[in-house]
Amino acid sequence: MDKVPLTEYELENTRPGEAITLAGVMAILVTAIVVVVVWKLYTSGDGSVALPGGYKFTWN
């Protein structure tokens, strides 16, 4: 694949920010999913969770 240098016009009109926006949206999405999972665990009557590393939680 051949590389083509940008023209002066293209260099002046290049705007950063797409990666920051995408990272922000992904962070909000992950936070929302974690909140829903924690809320479901909090409102459940009883259950148990086994996490990697040998951690086990049980609630009644």
C-alpha positions, 0 to 999 in steps of 0.5 A, spaced: 500 500 500 502 506 497 502 512 502 500 519 500 502 525 504 496 529 506 495 536 502 496 543 506 488 543 506 487 536 508 492 538 514 488 544 516 481 541 516 483 534 520 480 535 527 481 530 532 476 527 537 473 521 534 477 516 538 475 521 545 468 521 543 468 513 542 471 512 548 466 516 552 460 512 549 464 506 551 465 508 558 458 510 559 455 503 556 460 499 560 458 503 566 450 502 565 451 495 564 455 494 570 449 498 574 444 494 571 447 487 573 449 490 580 442 492 581 439 486 579 444 482 584 442 487 589 434 486 588 434 479 588 432 475 594 438 470 594 443 467 590 451 466 589 456 468 585 463 465 584 469 469 581 475 468 578 481 467 583 476 463 588 472 468 591 465 466 592 459 470 595 452 467 597 447 471 600 440 470 603 
